[in-house]
Amino acid sequence: MPLSAVDCVQPSIQHTRDQLFRPFRFGQWSRLALVGILAAELHASGCNFNGFNFNIPSQPRRTQGFFAAAARFPHFDPRHFDPARIAQFAGLIAGVVLLAMVLFFVFLYINSVFRFILFDSVLKKHCSIGEGWHCWHRAGRRYFLWQIVLMIAQFLCLGVLIGVPLAIAAALGWFRDAGNHIARSVLGIVFLVGLFLLFALVAAAVQLLAKDFLVPIMALEEVDFADGWSRLMGLIRPEPGKYAVYLLLKIVLALAAAIIFSIIAIIPALFIVIPAVVAAFAAHAAGVGWNVTTVSLAVIVGTLLLFVLIYAIALICVPATVFFPAFSIHFFAARYPRLDALLHPPSPAPELPPVIESPPPAPEPPPLPPAPEPIG
């Protein structure tokens, strides 16, 4: 009988313990942290530092002046721009937007490949990034196309869900005479919010099903996302209730993991943020001001510190990075024989004891000569 989602929690914990602590290997731990970042499998939310106050009583005015100076940027009056400078400014904005889009799609492609690397690493309890990239980049390319199709579909569905009601309201004249349609407007806003929440819930469920179940099918059967979804729907159709319970339980577990690991992540955040703040105050006390060089240096150092902070948090979140894929693997293996055969390979047949050959029998002694007959 297939395991329920609740029954898969304990085997997933045991799977995580075996992979990370029996034995403990820092090399694998560090590689899994990188895989968790690139596969977007971190389970720590942002840390809140609002309760910490870094006050320097001896220099309150200089501290206020420091932040005021940091907030002052040159004032640009559009009336004083000539067309050439406006064109340059527009080109710069377009270049930044284009670069951001290129970086987004590059990361999306890397993320698609690393979803398979994470699945393979947890399934085999061994992480090898170079080997995994060579093995899974083709499957990752197919999953990358799926993610693009999903984004386009989400934008189109969101446009229809929001645009059509707004167009109907505009056609009925609710926007021209809003004062006489307050009750209808409130009901319309509530309706739109409900539609948006429903859409967000469905989109999140589709993404979760894709990364947890579509990825194993695409990996083990080498099919594209359309055939993969067809086979996945065939597996979900006999027991949709158990998959719904799985989704709900995973959401609850993910929230619990986010709370726990966010609290733990405060420790590396303090070790990185506090020295950075102290260095900033020390630079201000030394008379360092804002110019092109210092701003560029601050951006570079801040970016590096951000990467270090993300990786430090990822190191802490490695148990969750392994547990959640293991949870989905154990749940899906009970319903997908190909995955179950890899997760629970047949135990090798016991070796038979060696057959000891008995020594050959000793040769029989030659017959004795007949006794001589008595004389007389």
DACOR-V98187 format. One record per residue. RES is the residue in one letter. PHI is phi in radians with two decimals (* if undefined). PSI is psi in degrees with one decimal (none if undefined). D_LAST is the distance of its C-alpha to the last C-alpha in whole Angstrom. Layout:
[[RES PHI PSI D_LAST] [RES PHI PSI D_LAST]]
This chain:
[[M * 130.8 99] [P -1.05 143.2 101] [L -1.21 147.3 102] [S -1.44 170.6 105] [A -1.10 -37.9 108] [V -1.15 -38.2 107] [D -1.17 -19.2 104] [C -1.51 -8.2 103] [V -1.16 -49.7 105] [Q -1.13 -45.3 102] [P -1.06 -32.1 100] [S -1.22 -39.3 103] [I -1.10 -43.2 103] [Q -1.13 -38.8 99] [H -1.07 -44.9 99] [T -1.11 -42.4 102] [R -1.11 -42.3 100] [D -1.15 -39.4 97] [Q -1.29 -36.1 99] [L -1.71 -28.1 101] [F -2.12 -1.9 100] [R -2.27 77.5 96] [P -1.61 170.0 96] [F -1.36 126.4 100] [R -2.26 111.4 101] [F -1.13 -33.4 104] [G -1.06 -46.2 104] [Q -1.18 -38.3 103] [W -1.05 -45.8 106] [S -1.18 -37.8 108] [R -1.17 -39.6 108] [L -1.13 -32.4 108] [A -1.10 -44.7 111] [L -1.14 -41.6 112] [V -1.09 -39.2 111] [G -1.09 -37.9 113] [I -1.15 -50.6 116] [L -1.28 -24.0 116] [A -1.58 3.2 114] [A 1.00 49.1 117] [E -2.02 26.9 115] [L -1.37 144.2 117] [H -2.17 32.3 117] [A -2.13 125.4 120] [S -1.45 179.7 123] [G -1.12 144.5 126] [C -1.55 139.3 127] [N -1.75 118.5 130] [F -1.90 20.2 132] [N -1.18 -22.7 135] [G -1.41 -6.9 134] [F -1.74 128.7 134] [N -2.05 123.1 137] [F -1.79 87.8 137] [N -1.78 139.8 141] [I -2.09 95.2 142] [P -1.06 -29.8 145] [S -1.27 -20.2 146] [Q -2.37 58.3 147] [P -1.16 -39.6 148] [R -1.21 -38.6 151] [R -1.19 -33.7 149] [T -1.14 -44.8 146] [Q -1.10 -38.9 148] [G -1.15 -31.3 149] [F -1.13 -47.9 146] [F -1.24 -32.1 145] [A -1.14 -40.0 149] [A -1.16 -35.2 148] [A -1.19 -28.5 145] [A -1.49 -12.0 146] [R -1.49 123.9 149] [F -2.16 157.3 149] [P -1.01 139.9 151] [H -1.58 127.1 154] [F -1.93 123.7 154] [D -1.77 116.7 157] [P -1.03 -24.9 157] [R -1.21 -21.7 160] [H -1.62 3.0 160] [F -1.54 139.7 157] [D -1.58 163.7 158] [P -0.99 -34.3 156] [A -1.14 -43.3 153] [R -1.21 -35.0 152] [I -1.11 -41.0 152] [A -1.13 -40.3 150] [Q -1.12 -42.1 148] [F -1.11 -42.6 147] [A -1.14 -39.4 146] [G -1.12 -37.0 144] [L -1.12 -44.2 142] [I -1.09 -43.2 142] [A -1.10 -39.1 140] [G -1.13 -40.8 138] [V -1.13 -42.5 137] [V -1.12 -43.1 136] [L -1.11 -42.3 134] [L -1.10 -41.3 132] [A -1.09 -40.1 132] [M -1.16 -41.6 131] [V -1.09 -45.8 128] [L -1.09 -37.5 127] [F -1.08 -46.7 126] [F -1.25 -32.1 124] [V -1.10 -46.8 122] [F -1.13 -35.9 121] [L -1.11 -38.6 121] [Y -1.17 -45.7 118] [I -1.06 -42.3 116] [N -1.05 -38.1 116] [S -1.14 -41.7 115] [V -1.21 -40.1 112] [F -1.28 -16.5 111] [R -1.09 -39.9 111] [F -1.30 -36.4 108] [I -1.11 -40.8 107] [L -1.15 -43.9 107] [F -1.04 -46.4 105] [D -1.16 -38.8 102] [S -1.13 -41.4 102] [V -1.29 -38.7 102] [L -1.12 -43.4 100] [K -1.59 -6.0 97] [K 1.03 34.4 98] [H -2.67 131.5 99] [C -1.98 122.6 102] [S -2.40 108.4 103] [I -1.22 -46.9 106] [G -1.09 -47.3 106] [E -1.08 -41.8 103] [G -1.12 -40.3 104] [W -1.12 -43.7 108] [H -1.09 -35.1 106] [C -1.42 -33.4 104] [W -2.01 6.8 107] [H -1.20 -28.9 110] [R -1.24 -45.4 110] [A -1.11 -37.0 109] [G -1.11 -33.9 112] [R -1.13 -40.1 114] [R -1.17 -38.7 114] [Y -1.22 -31.2 115] [F -1.08 -42.3 118] [L -1.09 -38.5 119] [W -1.09 -42.5 119] [Q -1.13 -36.4 120] [I -1.16 -45.2 123] [V -1.05 -41.0 124] [L -1.11 -42.5 123] [M -1.09 -45.0 126] [I -1.07 -44.1 128] [A -1.11 -38.8 128] [Q -1.13 -43.6 129] [F -1.09 -42.0 132] [L -1.15 -45.2 133] [C -1.12 -40.7 132] [L -1.15 -38.4 134] [G -1.10 -39.3 137] [V -1.23 -44.7 137] [L -1.14 -34.7 136] [I -1.62 -40.0 139] [G -1.22 -41.4 141] [V -1.11 -49.6 142] [P -1.06 -37.3 143] [L -1.16 -38.8 145] [A -1.14 -38.9 147] [I -1.13 -42.7 147] [A -1.11 -39.9 149] [A -1.16 -38.8 151] [A -1.16 -31.4 152] [L -1.43 -3.5 153] [G 1.43 20.4 156] [W -1.20 -28.6 154] [F -1.39 -29.7 154] [R -1.30 -34.2 158] [D -2.26 67.5 159] [A -1.17 -28.6 156] [G -1.11 -31.4 159] [N -1.56 0.6 159] [H -2.26 36.2 155] [I -1.13 -46.8 154] [A -1.10 -44.2 152] [R -1.13 -37.6 150] [S -1.13 -42.0 149] [V -1.09 -45.3 148] [L -1.10 -38.2 145] [G -1.13 -40.3 145] [I -1.13 -43.2 144] [V -1.07 -40.9 141] [F -1.11 -43.4 140] [L -1.14 -41.0 139] [V -1.10 -42.4 138] [G -1.08 -42.7 135] [L -1.07 -42.2 135] [F -1.15 -41.9 134] [L -1.12 -41.5 132] [L -1.10 -42.7 130] [F -1.10 -43.3 129] [A -1.10 -38.7 128] [L -1.14 -44.7 126] [V -1.15 -42.7 124] [A -1.09 -41.6 124] [A -1.14 -39.0 122] [A -1.14 -40.1 120] [V -1.13 -44.5 119] [Q -1.10 -39.1 119] [L -1.18 -42.6 116] [L -1.10 -36.4 114] [A -1.16 -50.3 114] [K -1.29 -25.0 113] [D -1.57 -36.0 110] [F -2.12 -33.8 109] [L -1.20 -38.6 111] [V -1.05 -47.1 109] [P -1.06 -38.8 105] [I -1.16 -45.5 106] [M -1.12 -32.5 107] [A -1.30 -43.3 105] [L -1.53 -21.8 102] [E -1.96 -5.5 103] [E 0.93 51.6 105] [V -2.00 165.4 108] [D -1.43 178.8 112] [F -1.21 -29.0 114] [A -1.17 -49.3 115] [D -1.14 -35.8 112] [G -1.09 -43.7 110] [W -1.14 -37.5 113] [S -1.07 -43.4 112] [R -1.25 -35.1 109] [L -1.15 -42.6 110] [M -1.09 -33.9 112] [G -1.15 -29.5 110] [L -1.42 -31.5 108] [I -1.35 -32.8 111] [R -0.99 -39.1 112] [P -1.21 -25.7 109] [E -2.49 65.3 110] [P -1.14 -28.4 113] [G -1.10 -40.4 114] [K -1.18 -34.6 111] [Y -1.21 -36.2 112] [A -1.13 -41.5 115] [V -1.12 -37.8 114] [Y -1.06 -45.4 112] [L -1.10 -44.0 115] [L -1.12 -44.0 117] [L -1.15 -37.8 114] [K -1.17 -37.3 114] [I -1.08 -44.2 118] [V -1.10 -45.5 118] [L -1.13 -38.0 115] [A -1.15 -39.4 117] [L -1.13 -42.9 120] [A -1.10 -42.5 118] [A -1.14 -38.6 116] [A -1.09 -40.5 119] [I -1.17 -47.8 121] [I -1.12 -49.7 118] [F -1.32 -22.9 117] [S -1.18 -38.6 121] [I -1.14 -43.9 121] [I -1.15 -33.7 118] [A -1.18 -12.5 120] [I -1.08 -31.9 123] [I -1.11 -55.7 121] [P -1.16 -29.2 121] [A -1.10 -41.1 124] [L -1.14 -40.2 126] [F -1.15 -22.1 124] [I -1.74 -41.7 125] [V -1.28 -45.2 129] [I -1.07 -48.0 130] [P -1.05 -34.5 129] [A -1.15 -41.7 131] [V -1.16 -42.3 134] [V -1.08 -41.4 134] [A -1.11 -38.0 134] [A -1.14 -43.6 137] [F -1.16 -37.6 139] [A -1.13 -39.5 138] [A -1.14 -39.5 139] [H -1.17 -40.4 143] [A -1.12 -29.8 143] [A -1.40 0.1 143] [G 1.55 15.9 146] [V -1.33 125.9 143] [G -1.86 178.7 145] [W -1.57 122.5 145] [N -2.54 -173.6 145] [V -1.06 -41.2 143] [T -1.18 -48.5 140] [T -1.19 -37.1 140] [V -1.13 -43.8 140] [S -1.09 -42.6 137] [L -1.13 -40.1 135] [A -1.12 -40.4 135] [V -1.12 -43.8 134] [I -1.13 -48.6 131] [V -1.14 -41.5 130] [G -1.08 -39.6 131] [T -1.12 -44.2 128] [L -1.08 -43.1 126] [L -1.11 -35.8 126] [L -1.12 -43.3 126] [F -1.10 -41.3 123] [V -1.10 -40.9 121] [L -1.13 -43.8 122] [I -1.07 -42.8 121] [Y -1.20 -37.1 117] [A -1.11 -40.9 117] [I -1.15 -38.1 118] [A -1.11 -36.5 115] [L -1.07 -40.0 113] [I -1.20 -33.5 114] [C -1.51 5.6 113] [V -0.99 -42.1 110] [P -0.98 -41.1 108] [A -1.23 -34.3 111] [T -1.08 -32.5 110] [V -1.53 -38.5 107] [F -1.10 -47.2 107] [F -1.18 -42.1 109] [P -1.10 -37.1 107] [A -1.11 -37.5 104] [F -1.07 -45.9 106] [S -1.20 -36.3 107] [I -1.14 -45.3 103] [H -1.16 -37.3 102] [F -1.19 -44.6 104] [F -1.34 -30.7 104] [A -1.10 -30.2 100] [A -1.22 -10.6 100] [R -2.13 -6.8 102] [Y -2.24 100.4 101] [P -1.02 -35.0 97] [R -1.10 -41.1 97] [L -1.24 -37.9 99] [D -1.11 -35.0 96] [A -1.15 -30.6 93] [L -1.44 -34.4 95] [L -1.30 -36.7 95] [H -2.18 74.7 92] [P -1.13 148.5 90] [P -1.09 138.0 86] [S -1.21 141.7 84] [P -1.11 147.2 81] [A -1.09 140.6 78] [P -1.13 141.2 75] [E -1.29 132.8 73] [L -1.34 145.8 69] [P -1.12 145.2 67] [P -1.09 140.5 64] [V -1.39 121.4 61] [I -1.61 115.1 58] [E -1.30 133.9 55] [S -1.28 143.0 52] [P -1.10 148.3 50] [P -1.07 148.4 47] [P -1.11 145.6 44] [A -1.13 141.3 41] [P -1.13 142.5 39] [E -1.19 141.5 35] [P -1.15 148.7 32] [P -1.11 149.3 30] [P -1.11 144.2 27] [L -1.26 145.2 24] [P -1.14 151.2 21] [P -1.12 145.3 18] [A -1.19 138.9 15] [P -1.14 141.7 12] [E -1.24 146.5 9] [P -1.21 143.8 7] [I -1.47 139.8 4] [G 1.29 none 0]]
